Amino acid sequence: MALTQDIIDLLGAGVAHQVGGCTWDGRPSLCRGLAAQLEPDGRLVVILSAESGFEVINAVRDTGRIALNLTLPENYKSISLLGRDAIVSHGGAAFRELVHDRYLKFRAQLDVHGIPPAYTEAWHVRPDDDLMAIRFTPFSARNQTPGPDAGSALALTTR
Amino acid sequence: MNRRMSDDLTLFGVRRMMEGVIPPTLCTASLDRMPNVSYLSLAEYVDPLHIALSFQFFNRSRENVLATKRAALTLDDPYTGAGVILQLEYLRTETEGPVFERLRAKLMGVASHVGMDQVFHLRGADIYRVLELRRVPGRRELPAAEPRVDLATNSRLLSERMANCGELADLLDTLLDGLGELLRIDNAMLWLFDSAQEVLTLLASRGYEVGGVGAEISTGDGIVGTAVREGVAIRVGHMMNMARYARAARDRADALGFEPVLKSEIPLPGLKEPRSQLAVPLRARGRVLGALLVESKHDQHFGYDDEDALMLLCGQFAVAMSLMQPPEPEPPAREPPKAAVPQHADAAGPTVQLRRYSRDNSVFLDDVYLIRGVAGAILWKLTAEFLRSGRREFSNRELRLAPELRLPDVQDNLEVRLLLLQRRLAEQNSAIQLEKAGRGRIRLNVTRPIVMQNESP
């Protein structure tokens, strides 16, 4: 399955990223992500902090299952992308530019809500060697915009 | 399962992260361990080991929680950027009671804030046991904002001032003035609960263009009505559309069979666009006697610590109010009958008409609504006696024993109603005024000739 253009656009719109996992023994976990983008092979890569997201990283290594939530603060539009073939690797400096770009766009979104840049920085400014990459093929997308349809399936196009 | 809390963290200590500026985020998983991440409207501190989450929709999160009983929740500090993650075990869903009502009232505030009040509806308060609580590592945290005031010290100071009050009027003014001076709470209203009429009557306010003494709302109206009905403090930290909230609360009150809402005869005070509100019940001797409502033009102006402080101060106020009886008289030092005294010997100017509707004792002076209920009955009785005998001074005792007043069996009621009546007359600058005339006595001052007209019902 491949992402629709709407979803691809959303990735670069200044969204908040939340990454969820669950170990085989049933322990859920989540953390903030720093950036996400579509890879040339159709997989998604999401970048997160090794220190902040250690538990999620361990859960994803355990099961390969991942949920990436993207929410745009300006209109609460929210979707989740699910994968079950997730692979964790070190991200490092190669993703510095992407992380910085996403950070600036997210900061601009929160600025409108009165949340100062220093606050956003508390979440986002991480050293290169702390950046981890999780790649997965989205097999399902869910609408997570608050409301009765939260959790319902969204269409993904076939490549 | 063992409960693990990081050394320096307690659920109580992270309550402010549940304020809702940054929505809490929930992760659940299906039985085959596929995670689901979603934002929640509200999280609410219950006690040191339990938390309540809003249950609004039958969605994927709900399905997962019911299947696995497990969830992870992250909360972000709205001031420092710090974060915590909680491991939770689902216990039950509550659909009534104080936790549910607190969540419901807050949700209405949040819902109207995001323009989704037609969609948002609280189905229940999901109660979770907190299995673990730890800090999210690796964040560059900001220093915490300076507190508005030294809440503990200044609350103590205000409490001491209240403890020195010997009379209800002093007590009331001390509390409301102290809120502004010591706690920097500049907009406040104190409402009395009349359980017989199922209404709240405004006794006093501070910080508004109109005083509104004597204004009434029905039980269940707004967060103040809900605070009285449920006997719990309710705090909303976001901009809220009070009209929408009141309408929703009204529907609930109607469903419960309350009296139809009273069209207020007296303009209600209040901020046009409050961003934060906190309603605290006045509880004493197992009863709710009324509520204090405070407001601000700023988001998140009132925190949990304000709620705690005002709960204590309002509890002290309520107990003092309920016990504050003037010493019982003084054998009736009645004025000698003033036979043949002209009814309006010292009254001048055009005659005013005092009209009463006996159904609810609502009293009008020249078609201007004054007051109703017990306070209205008192005014009617005093004026009638004055016109009949010329007597101006009355003892509280004779009023308390007067069968026609039908005072509720709450001891504080007479003193409070007298104060309400006195302030309403003063605010209206009416031709009839009431003042204290020594211990346990009141004096009626009439400056215009009066005729009385009783309407039935």
Chai-1 contact restraints between the chains, C-beta under 6 A:
chainA,res_idxA,chainB,res_idxB,connection_type,confidence,min_distance_angstrom,max_distance_angstrom,comment,restraint_id
A,Q18,B,T25,contact,1.0,0.0,6.0,A-B,restraint_1
A,Q18,B,V37,contact,1.0,0.0,6.0,A-B,restraint_2
A,G20,B,C27,contact,1.0,0.0,6.0,A-B,restraint_3
A,G20,B,P35,contact,1.0,0.0,6.0,A-B,restraint_4
A,G20,B,V37,contact,1.0,0.0,6.0,A-B,restraint_5
A,G21,B,P35,contact,1.0,0.0,6.0,A-B,restraint_6
A,C22,B,A29,contact,1.0,0.0,6.0,A-B,restraint_7
A,C22,B,R33,contact,1.0,0.0,6.0,A-B,restraint_8
A,C22,B,P35,contact,1.0,0.0,6.0,A-B,restraint_9
A,G26,B,R70,contact,1.0,0.0,6.0,A-B,restraint_10
A,P28,B,C27,contact,1.0,0.0,6.0,A-B,restraint_11
A,P28,B,A29,contact,1.0,0.0,6.0,A-B,restraint_12
A,P28,B,R70,contact,1.0,0.0,6.0,A-B,restraint_13
A,P28,B,A72,contact,1.0,0.0,6.0,A-B,restraint_14
A,S29,B,A72,contact,1.0,0.0,6.0,A-B,restraint_15
A,L30,B,C27,contact,1.0,0.0,6.0,A-B,restraint_16
A,L30,B,V37,contact,1.0,0.0,6.0,A-B,restraint_17
A,L30,B,A72,contact,1.0,0.0,6.0,A-B,restraint_18
A,L30,B,T74,contact,1.0,0.0,6.0,A-B,restraint_19
A,S49,B,G138,contact,1.0,0.0,6.0,A-B,restraint_20
A,E51,B,P137,contact,1.0,0.0,6.0,A-B,restraint_21
A,E51,B,G138,contact,1.0,0.0,6.0,A-B,restraint_22
A,S52,B,V136,contact,1.0,0.0,6.0,A-B,restraint_23
A,S52,B,P137,contact,1.0,0.0,6.0,A-B,restraint_24
A,S52,B,G138,contact,1.0,0.0,6.0,A-B,restraint_25
A,T63,B,R33,contact,1.0,0.0,6.0,A-B,restraint_26
A,R65,B,R33,contact,1.0,0.0,6.0,A-B,restraint_27
A,R65,B,M34,contact,1.0,0.0,6.0,A-B,restraint_28
A,A67,B,P35,contact,1.0,0.0,6.0,A-B,restraint_29
A,A67,B,N36,contact,1.0,0.0,6.0,A-B,restraint_30
A,A67,B,V37,contact,1.0,0.0,6.0,A-B,restraint_31
A,N69,B,V37,contact,1.0,0.0,6.0,A-B,restraint_32
A,S80,B,V37,contact,1.0,0.0,6.0,A-B,restraint_33
A,A118,B,L142,contact,1.0,0.0,6.0,A-B,restraint_34
A,Y119,B,G81,contact,1.0,0.0,6.0,A-B,restraint_35
A,A122,B,G81,contact,1.0,0.0,6.0,A-B,restraint_36
A,A122,B,R139,contact,1.0,0.0,6.0,A-B,restraint_37
A,A122,B,R140,contact,1.0,0.0,6.0,A-B,restraint_38
A,A122,B,E141,contact,1.0,0.0,6.0,A-B,restraint_39
A,A122,B,L142,contact,1.0,0.0,6.0,A-B,restraint_40
A,V125,B,R140,contact,1.0,0.0,6.0,A-B,restraint_41
A,Q144,B,S38,contact,1.0,0.0,6.0,A-B,restraint_42
A,G147,B,V119,contact,1.0,0.0,6.0,A-B,restraint_43
A,P148,B,F57,contact,1.0,0.0,6.0,A-B,restraint_44
A,A150,B,S38,contact,1.0,0.0,6.0,A-B,restraint_45
A,A150,B,F57,contact,1.0,0.0,6.0,A-B,restraint_46
A,A150,B,N59,contact,1.0,0.0,6.0,A-B,restraint_47
A,G151,B,N59,contact,1.0,0.0,6.0,A-B,restraint_48
A,G151,B,R60,contact,1.0,0.0,6.0,A-B,restraint_49
